[in-house]
Amino acid sequence: MKKLFFHLTAVLLLLGVFSFSSLVPQAAASQPTLLEFNTMVGVPRPYTGLANAIRGIPGGGFPWVISFGSGELTASGKLEVKVTGLVLDPNDPAVIAAGLAGKNPIPNFKAIVSCLSKDGSGNPTTANVSSGLFPADSSGNAEIETTLSLPSPCIAPIVFVTSPGGAWFAATGK
């Protein structure tokens, strides 16, 4: 009798675990993905500084390169970004002259999500929403996980990895 009770209890526990695990994907599916990306581009020379800002966001002062960037943005504003090798361009003469080739001199990055949206009167507008700061190492590796308050609608989102002051080093795209 004890053996039967033990086996029955084990089966019920396993069924409970499988039932619970089948609920998890359904909960995740309730938050639609606005953007999922596996590529990012570092800021090239023509986009450094204020002259060719993208949606009001200036490029970093020097050109940057990135080995890999990926992430996801959900409709609820959950943002996850992982960057690897986000460093100053090792081939740029100005970066070489500054002695910063292939380095990340910035200890913290932040993310900015830029959406095309509409204002209270229904006119088109650009909304840029910033995260807090996240640590980055000298090799340009960082992980950003946060939840942002996105505008509604959030059309054509672009995710930027930026300096603490908001100049972009990498953006979604290639």
C-alpha positions as CSV (number, residue, x, y, z in Angstrom):
1,M,0.0,0.0,0.0
2,K,2.8,2.4,0.9
3,K,4.5,1.6,-2.5
4,L,1.3,2.4,-4.4
5,F,0.8,5.6,-2.4
6,F,4.4,6.7,-3.2
7,H,4.1,6.0,-6.9
8,L,0.7,7.8,-7.1
9,T,2.2,10.8,-5.3
10,A,5.2,10.9,-7.7
11,V,2.9,10.8,-10.7
12,L,0.7,13.6,-9.4
13,L,3.8,15.7,-8.7
14,L,5.1,15.2,-12.2
15,L,1.8,16.1,-13.7
16,G,1.7,19.2,-11.6
17,V,5.2,20.2,-12.8
18,F,4.3,19.6,-16.5
19,S,1.0,21.5,-16.1
20,F,2.8,24.5,-14.6
21,S,5.5,24.5,-17.2
22,S,2.9,24.5,-20.0
23,L,1.5,27.7,-18.5
24,V,4.8,29.7,-18.7
25,P,4.9,30.0,-22.6
26,Q,1.3,31.2,-22.6
27,A,2.1,34.0,-20.1
28,A,5.1,35.1,-22.3
29,A,2.9,35.0,-25.4
30,S,0.6,37.6,-23.8
31,Q,3.2,40.3,-24.3
32,P,3.7,40.7,-28.1
33,T,7.2,41.3,-29.3
34,L,7.7,44.7,-31.0
35,L,11.3,44.1,-32.0
36,E,13.6,41.2,-31.9
37,F,17.1,41.7,-33.3
38,N,20.4,39.9,-33.7
39,T,22.4,42.6,-35.4
40,M,23.5,46.1,-34.3
41,V,25.8,48.6,-36.0
42,G,28.4,50.8,-34.4
43,V,28.3,54.5,-35.1
44,P,30.2,55.2,-38.3
45,R,32.2,58.4,-38.9
46,P,29.5,60.4,-40.8
47,Y,27.1,59.9,-37.9
48,T,29.4,61.0,-35.0
49,G,28.3,64.2,-33.2
50,L,25.2,66.3,-33.8
51,A,25.4,66.8,-37.6
52,N,23.6,63.6,-38.6
53,A,21.7,62.7,-35.4
54,I,19.1,60.0,-35.8
55,R,15.7,60.9,-34.4
56,G,17.4,63.6,-32.4
57,I,20.0,61.3,-30.9
58,P,23.6,62.3,-31.7
59,G,26.3,59.8,-32.5
60,G,29.2,59.3,-30.1
61,G,32.2,61.7,-30.6
62,F,34.3,58.9,-32.2
63,P,33.3,56.0,-34.5
64,W,32.4,52.8,-32.7
65,V,32.3,49.1,-33.9
66,I,30.5,46.2,-32.4
67,S,31.2,42.4,-32.6
68,F,27.7,41.4,-31.7
69,G,24.4,42.8,-30.4
70,S,21.1,41.2,-29.8
71,G,17.9,41.8,-27.9
72,E,14.2,42.0,-27.6
73,L,11.6,44.7,-26.9
74,T,8.0,43.7,-25.9
75,A,4.8,45.8,-26.2
76,S,4.8,46.1,-22.4
77,G,8.2,47.9,-22.6
78,K,10.4,45.0,-21.4
79,L,13.8,45.6,-23.0
80,E,16.7,43.1,-23.1
81,V,20.0,44.0,-24.9
82,K,23.3,42.2,-25.0
83,V,26.3,43.7,-26.6
84,T,29.7,42.2,-27.1
85,G,32.8,44.1,-28.3
86,L,31.3,47.5,-28.4
87,V,34.5,49.6,-28.7
88,L,36.0,52.6,-30.4
89,D,36.9,51.9,-34.0
90,P,40.5,50.5,-34.0
91,N,41.0,51.6,-37.6
92,D,39.9,55.3,-37.2
93,P,42.9,57.7,-37.3
94,A,41.4,60.0,-34.7
95,V,40.8,57.1,-32.3
96,I,44.3,55.8,-32.9
97,A,45.8,59.2,-32.2
98,A,43.8,59.4,-29.0
99,G,45.2,56.1,-27.9
100,L,41.8,54.5,-27.6
101,A,41.8,52.1,-30.5
102,G,39.7,49.0,-29.7
103,K,38.8,50.1,-26.2
104,N,35.6,51.0,-24.4
105,P,36.4,54.0,-22.1
106,I,32.9,54.3,-20.8
107,P,32.1,52.4,-17.6
108,N,28.3,52.5,-18.1
109,F,25.9,52.3,-21.0
110,K,22.2,53.0,-21.2
111,A,19.6,52.2,-23.8
112,I,17.3,54.5,-25.7
113,V,14.3,53.2,-27.5
114,S,13.1,55.6,-30.2
115,C,9.5,55.3,-31.5
116,L,7.5,57.2,-34.0
117,S,4.2,58.0,-32.3
118,K,1.6,60.7,-32.1
119,D,1.0,63.5,-29.6
120,G,-2.2,64.4,-27.8
121,S,-3.6,66.2,-30.9
122,G,-2.9,63.2,-33.1
123,N,0.2,64.8,-34.8
124,P,3.2,62.7,-35.6
125,T,6.1,62.8,-33.1
126,T,9.2,61.0,-32.2
127,A,9.4,59.7,-28.6
128,N,12.8,58.7,-27.2
129,V,12.6,56.7,-23.9
130,S,15.8,56.2,-21.9
131,S,16.8,53.4,-19.5
132,G,19.0,53.8,-16.4
133,L,22.7,53.0,-16.5
134,F,24.1,49.5,-16.9
135,P,27.7,48.5,-16.3
136,A,30.0,47.9,-19.3
137,D,33.5,46.5,-19.2
138,S,36.6,47.8,-21.0
139,S,36.1,45.2,-23.8
140,G,32.6,46.7,-24.5
141,N,30.5,43.9,-23.1
142,A,27.2,44.7,-21.4
143,E,23.7,43.4,-20.7
144,I,20.8,45.7,-20.3
145,E,17.5,44.5,-18.8
146,T,14.8,47.0,-17.9
147,T,11.2,47.9,-18.4
148,L,10.5,51.2,-20.1
149,S,7.3,53.2,-20.4
150,L,6.7,53.2,-24.2
151,P,4.4,55.6,-26.0
152,S,1.3,54.2,-27.7
153,P,1.7,53.6,-30.5
154,C,5.4,52.7,-30.8
155,I,5.9,52.5,-34.5
156,A,9.3,51.5,-36.1
157,P,11.3,51.2,-32.9
158,I,15.0,51.7,-33.0
159,V,17.1,50.5,-30.0
160,F,20.3,52.5,-29.3
161,V,23.1,51.7,-26.9
162,T,24.4,55.1,-25.7
163,S,26.7,56.9,-23.4
164,P,25.2,58.1,-20.0
165,G,24.6,61.5,-21.7
166,G,22.7,59.9,-24.6
167,A,25.1,59.8,-27.6
168,W,24.7,56.5,-29.4
169,F,27.4,54.0,-29.9
170,A,25.4,51.2,-31.5
171,A,21.9,50.9,-33.0
172,T,19.7,48.2,-34.3
173,G,20.3,47.5,-37.9
174,K,23.3,46.6,-40.0
